[in-house]
Every structure is written in C-alpha cells, then in structure tokens.
C-alpha cells in the first residue's frame, strides 16, 4: 500500500467507527463485519469479497498504534483525503495543495508566488519523491529506494480455518434436542444440538474453529450429526414424525378407530375410514417434532395385514365374501393398459 492509498482511503468509514474510537470498539466492529462479509458466507459474491479485503486492510492499520498515528497525521495534512498535486508543474491557484502543506511545515513561503514556495515532486525519477518524504518524517529513512511502506512488517489479518468433527445421537435425543461434548484438536467443546436434527445434518458453531492470524476472525466448528434409527419412528425434513401401523383386513374394509403410539408415550386415537387401502397415510396435527420454529405432524401409514393362517370358520367367511363381491370390480382392470404406456 502506498502513501497515496492512505490519503484516499477512509479506514474509519470502512469499519463504521468514529475517529476517536478506542481499540476495543475497532476490534468489535471489525469482527462483526468480518463475520458478515466472510467468503464462506458469501461464496461467489465479488462485492462481499472486496468488502472483506477492505475491512481487513483498515483493521490492519487502525489496530496498530504506530500505524494509526501515522495514518491520522497524513490524513490531517491532506485535509481528510484530498489528492496531492502531481509535481512542480501542477496548478498554482488555490490554497491547501501539496506544496502549501509541506512548504509551511519546512519553512517555505505560502501564497500564489513561485519564488518563496517549496515544491516537491511525486515523479519516480531521482530522490525526494512523495513516499520518501513521508518515510523520512515517520522514521522510514531517506532515499528513493526505501520508499514509504505504512504496513511494512505487518501481516494482513487472515480468518482461521474451519474444523470438522462428528457426533452420534440416539433417536430421541436428536428429536428432543441434546448437548454433546466434542473433542477436536486437543480441545473439548460442549455443543447444543437443536431439536429435530436429522441424520447427516451439519451443525455450525461460529468462532469455535482455529484462531485467526493477525487479528483475523476465528474459524467455525462444523459438526456432522449421526442419528441412530428408531424401531418404530422416523423423522422427515418437515419435522413430521412418521410410523407404519398394521391393521386387519376387517378394520381397513369396515373402518375402525385405533390407538397409535407417540414419542411422548401418550397414545392418540386415529380414525381409519372404511375402505382404507394399504399404504394410505393419515395425519394427526401437532403430534410431530417440536422445534424452536415449528411443530410437525404425526403421519400414520396404514399397512393392511393378511392373516397367514385361517380357521375353518374364517376361511368360509372369506370365501363367502369373495363370492358376494365377485364381478363387482376388477382391481387389475387398468394394469396392462398402464404397463403399455
């Protein structure tokens, strides 16, 4: 970064802090902005990436007492960001130009006449360039080869890396929410797993990854959650609790009211309409997974169970039913037509 960059860029405005902000306020503002414009949160967003670099550049200067003092002095001399004239042949009219500022500091006469003014050139040929002058003012040494390097020897803030880990939960703790201890890179971190987490879901803990470099924001801890299956229940992406309930042929054909289990142990009654086929799903409102944002439903899938063995009386009853319904409908009437499509 050149001396001219310092003149043109308002680092206080970049961080959104006043010029008299203390170190704590500057650090707090930087961390907040770094989280907002972090590349991981804005993938493919060129404007966010440029903003992230801008606030990192500003923090690198303002967080260092010596660099901040130099920056404030240069900005004060430049009137808060005016560009200096480009050389001895620059405009002569108007006060407050490069020559007037440095002429006053080093004994040169002001005014519009050329005889008493001290002029400095920003051209690259020979010594006495703009950056060399500023370098000598703030201990940077003379000579055109040295130049003025405001951030020489200082590392740009870099965000810390994310850390990957995993945790295994039982079905019920995953549905109800739980706290787990995760050990990674020699550290044990207590993590709160929200209610309704699903198998394979990732939980991100902000600022729990590797520390940043030179004041950069720390990375995140990303936990992949593995949920052990339940013998009866499952959860879908909408936080609905699902289960399959067997019913008899008579219950499905004639209709019935049955009891089904819930996760809290209190059974609920579900009405099975007459003529319910196997595979139909019935819904019980508000009996699913409860999360901070919503509550799912209980989805009951009906499975009609065909008896493996029939008594003589039962067999005669089924045969009578078959005879009574023979010819009423052909359950496979459109099967071959649909198969030919």
DRENLUM-734429 format. One record per residue: residue in three letters; x, y, z of N, C-alpha, C in turn. Coordinates in steps of 0.02 Angstrom, whole numbers, plus 50000, padded with zeros to 5 digits. Each point is the difference from the previous one (the first is absolute). Example, Ala and Ser with C-alpha at 12.3 -4.5 7.8 and 13.67 -1.06 7.14 Angstrom:
ALA506604971650390499555005950000500455006050000/SER499825005349964500425005950003499615005550037/
# end
This chain:
UNK500434994050000499575006050000500445006250000/UNK499845005049959500405006049995499735005450046/UNK500415005450007499785005750040499375003149971/UNK499955000149933499415002949969499374996150018/UNK500094993350008499434995850021499735002150067/UNK500455001550046499795002150066499615006549998/UNK500205004449954499665006549994499304999149973/UNK499924995449953499364999349965499504995550036/UNK500244995650042499554995150032499845002050071/UNK499355000050016499775001550068499894993550037/UNK500494997950040499954993750035499475000250055/UNK499905005850030499485000550052499314998849970/UNK499885002949941499364999049967499914992749979/UNK500554996849980499974993049979499764995550057/UNK500225001650061499794996050059499375002850033/UNK499795006049979499405003050029500105002450071/UNK500595002550016500145002550067500225007349996/UNK499915003950054500255006950000500755000250005/UNK500295005949986500725000650000500304999550069/UNK499605001150052500264999450069499834993350031/UNK499814995149960499824993450026500604996850034/UNK499884996650055500564996650034500124993249968/UNK500534996550024500194993749970499454994750004/UNK499645000050056499474994950009499445001149950/UNK499825006349988499465001449952500204998249929/UNK500645001349983500254998349934500004992549990/UNK500224996450050500034992749995499304997049995/UNK499545002650039499314997549999499685001349932/UNK500115005949972499715001749935500294995549945/UNK500664998850004500314995849949499744992850003/UNK499944997350059499764993150006499294999249974/UNK499585004950015499314999849976499975000249924/UNK500385004549971500015000649927500334993949967/UNK500524997350032500344994249972499534994049997/UNK499594999250051499514994549999499495001049944/UNK499795006349990499495001549950500264998849929/UNK500625002249988500264999749931500514994449990/UNK500024995250046500474994549994499864996149935/UNK500534998249961499894996549936499604993650007/UNK500054996550056499624993850009499255001350002/UNK499815006150021499295001650004499755003449937/UNK500465001949955499805003749940500374997249939/UNK499944993549990500374996949945499765002649933/UNK500495002149960499835002549933499805007349999/UNK499995003450057499805007050004500635004449998/UNK500145002949942500605004049992499995006250043/UNK499415003150009499955006150041500154998450072/UNK499754994450025500134998050069500744998550011/UNK500314996849950500714998550005500415006450003/UNK499825004949957500365006450001499915003650066/UNK499394999750028499875003250065500404996650055/UNK500064993449997500384996350050500735002149998/UNK500275000949940500695002249994500085007250025/UNK499505004249987500035007050020500015000750076/UNK499574996250035499985000550073500624996950031/UNK500284994849968500624997150024500585004849995/UNK500025003749944500515005149990499945005550052/UNK499385002250012499885005350048500204997850070/UNK499824993950019500154997650068500754999250010/UNK500354997949947500734999150006500345006450019/UNK499745005749976500315006450016499755002750067/UNK499345000150010499725003250060500124996050063/UNK500134993649995500134995950059500725000650025/UNK500435003249960500705001050019500095007350019/UNK500215001350062500045006850025500455004449958/UNK500594997449981500475004149962499735001649931/UNK499734994949965499735001249934499405004750002/UNK499584999250051499425004350006500215007350009/UNK500525001250041500255006850011500255003049935/UNK500384996149961500255002449936499425001449952/UNK499524995549998499435000849955499615006350018/UNK499875001150064499635006050021500375006449981/UNK500674999950007500395005949985499985001549925/UNK500084994849960499995001049927499325002549977/UNK499474996950028499325002149980499855007150021/UNK500275002050058499895006950024500355005049954/UNK500614998349979500375004549956499675000549932/UNK499694994449978499684999949933499295002650002/UNK499785002450056499315002550005499484994549998/UNK500194994150020499524994550005499934996049937/UNK500445000849951499964995649943500085003449933/UNK500225006549996500105003349936500624997349967/UNK500004999649934500594997649964500515005749994/UNK500664998450010500525005049993500135001449927/UNK500255006249986500155001849931500584995749975/UNK500034999149934500454995049972500715002549988/UNK500175006250017500695002049990500075007549996/UNK500605002249982500135007149999499595003649948/UNK499784996549949499615003249948499274999850013/UNK499784998350061499294999350017499675006750004/UNK499345000150013499625006150003500275004650054/UNK500025006649985500265004850048499465003250041/UNK499384999849977499485003550036499734996050058/UNK499755003350052499664996750056500484998150054/UNK499765000250061500414998250057499894992850018/UNK500414997150042499914993450028500294994549958/UNK500385001549946500314994949959500604996950035/UNK500304995249965500574996350027500575004850019/UNK500165004849955500565004450013499865004450061/UNK499385002550007499845004450056500084996450066/UNK499764993750003500044996350063500724998950022/UNK500404997249953500694998550020500435006250001/UNK499835005349959500385006250004499935003150068/UNK499394999850028499895002850066500364996150054/UNK500054993349990500314995950052500765000950001/UNK500295001349940500725000349998500275007049983/UNK499605005350013500255006749996499885003449934/UNK499664996849952499885003149935499465005250005/UNK500025005149959499515005350000499384997949965/UNK499425002450023499374998449967499845005149948/UNK499385000449980499775004949952500064997549930/UNK499775004049954499974997849930500655000849964/UNK500485004150024500635001049965500434993950001/UNK500414999049947500404993949997500665000750035/UNK500245006250015500685000750025500104997150068/UNK499515000750046500114997850069499724993250015/UNK499714996649951499664993650015500494994249995/UNK499894995150044500394993949997499604994949960/UNK500284997149950499634995349957500314992950006/UNK499564995250001500214993050004499694996349941/UNK500364995349975499754996349942499804992950020/UNK499474997549968499804993050012500234995549945/UNK500415002649953500244995949945500534995250025/UNK500084994549963500434994650024500745001349989/UNK500195004549956500715000949986500365003550057/UNK500564997350022500425003250051499714999650069/UNK500335003150048499785000050069499495005450013/UNK499765000450061499555005350020499284998849981/UNK499804993949981499314998549983499555000550060/UNK499344999949987499505000850053500084994850056/UNK500084993749981500054994850051500655000450039/UNK500545002349967500635000950036499955005450053/UNK499645005549983499915005550047499624997750061/UNK499454996449989499614997650056500394994850040/UNK500404996049965500404995150035500505003250047/UNK500305005549978500485003450044499655003450058/UNK499385002349989499625003150054499854995250056/UNK499864993649981499794995150051500514994550011/UNK500625001649988500534995350017500134994749948/UNK499755001149938500094994849949500665000549965/UNK500395005350012500655000849968499945003349933/UNK500535003349978500005003549936500194995549944/UNK500005003049939500214996249942499414997349962/UNK500045000349933499444997949958499904992550002/UNK500524996150018499944992849998499604997350059/UNK500005003750055499644997650059499255001249993/UNK499795006149985499295001549992499644999850067/UNK499355001549997499594999950061499544994149999/UNK500064995750046499594993950004499634999950065/UNK499375002650003499645000550063499934993350036/UNK499914994649962499874993650033500584995249993/UNK500615002649989500574995649994500114996350065/UNK500104993449995500124996050059499384997850036/UNK499425001849974499374998150033499614995249955/UNK499724995050030499644994949962499265001849996/UNK499724999049941499295001449991499584995050040/UNK499475002250033499584995350038499714994649955/UNK500034993950023499744994349963499524996050045/UNK499424998049974499534996150041500274993150015/UNK499804997350057500214993350018499634994749960/UNK500284994049996499704994649962499434996750039/UNK499524997249963499464996150032500274993250022/UNK499704997350051500184993450026499414995349994/UNK500114994049973499484995149990500004994950057/UNK499404998150022499934994850051499334996449990/UNK499854995250043499374996349995499764998050068/UNK499354998550004499704997850063499434995249984/UNK499924994950042499474995049990499495000750056/UNK499365000549981499465000850049499494994449990/UNK499674998250055499434995649996499415003749967/UNK499504996349978499445003149965499635005050043/UNK499854998150061499615004450044500385006450018/UNK500654999750020500375006250012500045004549939/UNK500044997049940500035004049939499335003649989/UNK499454996750014499345003049990499875005450052/UNK500194998850061499855004650055500535005450010/UNK500594999149970500555004750011500454997350056/UNK500645001449994500474997250049500645004150002/UNK500424998550049500665003150006500524994549995/UNK500515001149959500534995149991500675003350011/UNK500494996050020500695002350006500404997349941/UNK500325004649963500384998249941500745001550013/UNK500424995149991500725000950010500335000549931/UNK500355005549988500335001049936500625004250011/UNK500564997849969500645003450004500195001750072/UNK499904995250044500205000750069499545004150043/UNK499435002249973499525004050038499354996250006/UNK499665000950056499334997250010499515005750001/UNK499524999849954499525005449991499304997350012/UNK499625003450041499304998250013499575003449947/UNK499614995849965499585002649945499274998350013/UNK499575004949987499284999050007499724997949932/UNK499704994049998499704997449939499265001750002/UNK499745003849952499305002150002499524994249989/UNK499395000850024499484994949992499854999049926/UNK499894993749982499804998449931500584999049952/UNK500614999450025500574998949956499934993249966/UNK500204999649936499934993849963500684996849987/UNK499994993749983500624996449987500375003349941/UNK500645001450010500415003049948499995007650000/UNK499585003150042499965007350001500635003050033/UNK500205005949976500605003350026499795005950045/UNK500325000550057499905005450047500635004350002/UNK499935006549988500585004549999500025004350063/UNK500564999750036500115004150059500485005649982/UNK499755006249999500395005749979500585001450049/UNK500595001149971500575002150041500324994550041/UNK499814993749990500284994550039500524996049961/UNK500215002649942500524996649962500695002550018/UNK500454999849952500695002250013500025007650005/UNK500455002750041500045007350008500265003349936/UNK499815006449992500225003749942500725002450009/UNK500275002749946500695002550000499985007649998/UNK500415003150041500075007350001499345003450013/UNK499614997450047499375003150017499414997849958/UNK500104995249955499464997649958499494996050041/UNK499394999749974499464996550035500154992550003/UNK499824996650056500124992850004499534996249954/UNK500204994049982499584995749959499434996950039/UNK499634995649968499424996850031500134992650012/UNK499614997250045500004992850012499384997249966/UNK500094995449953499454997049963499924992750023/UNK499434998650030499874993350028499494996449956/UNK500194994249974499544995749963499664995250050/UNK499345000350002499624996150049499774993449969/UNK500144994650035499754993449980499464997950051/UNK499424998049975499444998250043499854992549991/UNK500014996450056499844992949997499254999049986/UNK499824995249958499304999249981499574997350059/UNK499355001549996499524997750050499614994149970/UNK499814995050040499644994249972499305001749975/UNK499715005650021499315001649981499965006749962/UNK500325005050027499925006849974500565002049952/UNK499845004949958500505003449959499775007349994/UNK500465004449978499865007149993500165002249929/UNK499555004049970500155002649933500265007150004/UNK500145003049942500315006649998499545005650024/UNK499354998750006499535005050025499834999050074/UNK500404996050034499934998650071499364996050016/UNK499754996349950499444995550013500264993450028/UNK499654997550049500174993550029499604994749962/UNK500334995049975499684994949958500044993150032/UNK499474996149989500014993050021499504996149957/UNK500114993549996499554995549963499614995950050/UNK499324999849992499574996550047499644994349964/UNK500064993950024499634994549969499265000050022/UNK499554998449954499294999250015499764993649968/UNK499454997350025499724993949972499615001649936/UNK499854994949962499605001049940499315002750017/UNK499734997650055499335002350020500025007350020/UNK500525002150036500055007050021500075004649939/UNK500404997849951500095004149941499375000249957/UNK499664994349995499414999649957499395003450032/UNK499904998950064499405002550033500115006850034/UNK500645001750011500145006150037500084998550074/UNK500425004050034500114998850071500355006150030/UNK499975000450066500395005050037500534996250039/UNK500625001649987500554996350030500445004850041/UNK500404997350046500485003950038500704999049971/UNK500385005549995500684999649975500465003450050/UNK500634997750005500465003050049500275006849975/UNK500225004050047500355006349985500674999950036/UNK500425004849984500675000150028499985001650075/UNK499505003750023499975001850071499684994550042/UNK499824994449969499724994450037499255000150009/UNK499675005449979499275000550007499684998249933/UNK499634994349998499704998049936499445004849978/UNK499905000349936499465004149972499554995549958/UNK499365001949996499524996149961499985002749928/UNK500004995349953499985001749929499424996349968/UNK499595003649961499444996949966500214997549932/UNK499904993549989500164997049935499344999549961/UNK499935003949946499374999849962499884993249967/UNK499384998249991499834993749967500295000149929/UNK500274994449980500294999349933500695002949994/UNK500355000750056500685002749997500484994849972/UNK500365001749946500474995249971500665000050038/UNK500384994849991500674999750029500445005349968/UNK500405003650041500445005249974499725007050007/UNK499365000750017499725006850008500275003050065/UNK500145006549999500285003550058499485004750030/UNK499914999350065499535004250038500415005050042/UNK499745006050008500375005350034499685001950067/UNK500415000650052499785002550065500375006550012/UNK499645005650001500315006650004500365001150068/UNK500605003149996500345002250060500304994750044/UNK500064993949976500284994650040500684997749974/UNK500335004649963500664998349974500555002950042/UNK500555001849969500595002650035499905007450013/UNK500145002150061499945007150019500695003249997/UNK500075005249959500625003849994499875007250021/UNK500525004049999499935007050019499575003949950/UNK499964997649938499645003649948499324997149984/UNK499914993550008499364997049980499924993250033/UNK499394997249995499854993350025499724995949943/UNK500294994249989499774995649946499384996050020/UNK499784995749955499424995750011500214992750008/UNK499524995950022500104992850003499684997049938/UNK500404996649959499764997149938499984992450008/UNK499394997349996499884992950012499864996549933/UNK500444995649981499914996249937499684993250017/UNK499444998749966499624993950014500294994149960/UNK500084994450036500224993849968499494994550015/UNK499644997949949499504994850008500354993350005/UNK499874996450055500344993750013499544994249977/UNK500274995749958499644994149977500174994250047/UNK499514996850029500134994550047500354994149965/UNK500514997250034500374994549972499624993450005/UNK499614999250051499604993950010499285001950016/UNK499534996349973499305001250012499674993850030/UNK499585001450049499604994450026499494998149947/UNK499674994350012499504997749952499445005149992/UNK499785002850057499465004949997500215006449964/UNK500635002150014500255006149967500074998949925/UNK500244994149982500084998649929499335000049964/UNK499504997050032499334999949969499725007149994/UNK500175004350049499765006949998500335003849943/UNK500644998949989500355003349945499744997649933/UNK499884993549995499744997349938499315002849985/UNK499615000950054499335003049990500065007349977/UNK500495003650028500125006949979500215000249927/UNK500454995549980500234999849931499424998749953/UNK499574995450019499424998549957499525005949996/UNK499925003450057499525005650002500255006049960/UNK500665000849995500285005849964500254998349930/UNK499924993949980500244997949934499645003949945/UNK500375002849956499715003749944499855007350015/UNK500065002250063499865006950016500535004749972/UNK500634998050003500535004149972500604995649985/UNK500395002349950500624996749982500575004450023/UNK500344997950053500515004350030500615000749955/UNK500064995849949500575000349954499785002149929/UNK499445003449996499715001649934500455004449957/UNK500365004750031500425004649960500744998550005/UNK500184994350029500704998450011500374999449934/UNK499754996049953500354998849938500015006249956/UNK499465003950005499995006249961500545004950023/UNK500075000650065500525004650026500704997349988/UNK500074993249999500654997049988500235001149928/UNK499535001049954500175000949929500175007249982/UNK499905004650047500145007149985500745001349992/
# end
